[in-house]
C-alpha cells in the first residue's frame, strides 16, 4: 500500500510545524525574559516573536535553533537592532552572505559576551 500526501496536506503539515516552532520559541522567551514578556498580552508577544522570526529569515536564518538565537538577540538588543545605528557591526555581520547563519550568530554573540562580563 502506498501513501499519497497531497500538496494541500503538506502545506497544512508545514503550517502546524511552523506554529509549533513559534510556540516553542515564545515559551523559551517567556522563561528567559519574564520581565519583558509578562507585561505583554499573548498576542503582543506572539507578534514580536513572529516579526523577529521574519527578520531572521530575511538574513538567511532558517533552522529553529538559529531563529531562537536571533529572537533572543532581539530581546537582548531590541527588536530594531538590525537597523539600529547603535549596532552597525551587527548589521554588517547579518548582511555578510558569505557567512553561514551559525557563523553570523556566533560572531554577534561573540561580541556581546565579553561586553556582558565587563
C-alpha positions as CSV (number, residue, x, y, z in Angstrom):
1,X,0.0,0.0,0.0
2,X,1.3,3.4,-1.0
3,X,0.6,6.6,0.9
4,X,0.0,9.7,-1.1
5,X,0.3,13.1,0.5
6,X,-1.1,15.9,-1.5
7,X,0.3,19.4,-1.7
8,X,-2.5,20.8,0.4
9,X,-1.8,18.3,3.2
10,X,1.9,19.1,3.1
11,X,1.1,22.8,3.4
12,X,-1.1,22.0,6.4
13,X,1.7,19.9,8.0
14,X,4.1,22.8,7.4
15,X,1.7,25.3,9.0
16,X,1.3,23.1,12.1
17,X,5.1,22.6,12.3
18,X,5.7,26.3,12.0
19,X,3.1,27.1,14.7
20,X,4.7,24.6,17.0
21,X,8.1,26.2,16.4
22,X,6.7,29.7,17.1
23,X,5.1,28.4,20.3
24,X,8.4,26.8,21.5
25,X,10.4,30.0,20.8
26,X,7.7,32.1,22.5
27,X,7.7,29.8,25.6
28,X,11.5,29.9,25.7
29,X,11.5,33.7,25.6
30,X,8.9,33.8,28.4
31,X,11.3,31.7,30.6
32,X,14.4,33.7,29.6
33,X,12.8,37.2,29.6
34,X,9.9,37.2,32.1
35,X,10.4,40.9,32.9
36,X,9.9,41.7,29.2
37,X,7.2,39.1,28.3
38,X,4.9,39.1,31.3
39,X,3.6,42.7,30.7
40,X,2.7,41.7,27.1
41,X,-0.5,40.1,26.1
42,X,-0.3,36.7,24.4
43,X,-1.0,38.4,21.0
44,X,1.6,41.1,21.5
45,X,4.3,38.5,22.4
46,X,3.3,36.3,19.5
47,X,3.6,39.3,17.2
48,X,7.0,40.3,18.5
49,X,8.3,36.7,18.1
50,X,6.8,36.3,14.6
51,X,8.3,39.6,13.5
52,X,11.7,38.6,14.8
53,X,11.4,35.2,13.0
54,X,10.5,37.0,9.8
55,X,13.5,39.3,10.2
56,X,15.8,36.3,10.9
57,X,14.6,34.6,7.7
58,X,15.5,37.7,5.7
59,X,19.1,37.2,6.9
60,X,19.1,33.5,5.9
61,X,18.4,32.1,9.3
62,X,16.2,29.0,8.7
63,X,16.6,26.5,11.5
64,X,14.7,26.6,14.7
65,X,17.9,26.9,16.7
66,X,19.2,29.8,14.6
67,X,15.8,31.6,14.8
68,X,15.7,31.0,18.6
69,X,19.1,32.6,18.9
70,X,18.0,35.5,16.7
71,X,14.8,36.1,18.7
72,X,16.9,36.1,21.9
73,X,19.2,38.7,20.3
74,X,16.1,40.8,19.6
75,X,15.2,40.6,23.2
76,X,18.8,41.4,24.2
77,X,19.5,44.3,21.8
78,X,16.0,45.5,20.9
79,X,13.8,44.4,18.1
80,X,15.1,47.0,15.7
81,X,18.8,46.1,16.3
82,X,19.5,45.0,12.7
83,X,18.5,48.5,11.5
84,X,19.8,50.4,14.5
85,X,22.6,52.9,14.3
86,X,23.6,51.7,17.7
87,X,24.8,48.3,16.3
88,X,26.3,48.8,12.9
89,X,28.7,45.9,13.5
90,X,25.7,43.5,13.9
91,X,24.1,44.8,10.7
92,X,27.3,44.3,8.8
93,X,27.6,40.7,10.1
94,X,24.0,39.9,9.2
95,X,24.5,41.2,5.7
96,X,27.6,39.1,5.1
97,X,26.1,36.4,3.0
98,X,29.4,34.5,2.8
99,X,28.9,33.6,6.5
100,X,26.6,30.7,7.4
101,X,23.7,31.5,9.7
102,X,25.5,29.9,12.6
103,X,28.7,31.9,11.9
104,X,26.6,35.2,11.8
105,X,25.1,34.4,15.2
106,X,28.3,33.2,16.7
107,X,30.1,36.4,15.7
108,X,27.3,38.7,17.1
109,X,27.1,36.7,20.4
110,X,30.9,36.7,20.4
111,X,30.9,40.5,20.5
112,X,28.2,40.6,23.2
113,X,29.6,38.0,25.6
114,X,32.8,39.9,26.6
115,X,30.7,43.1,26.9
116,X,28.4,41.4,29.4
117,X,31.4,40.3,31.5
118,X,33.0,43.8,31.6
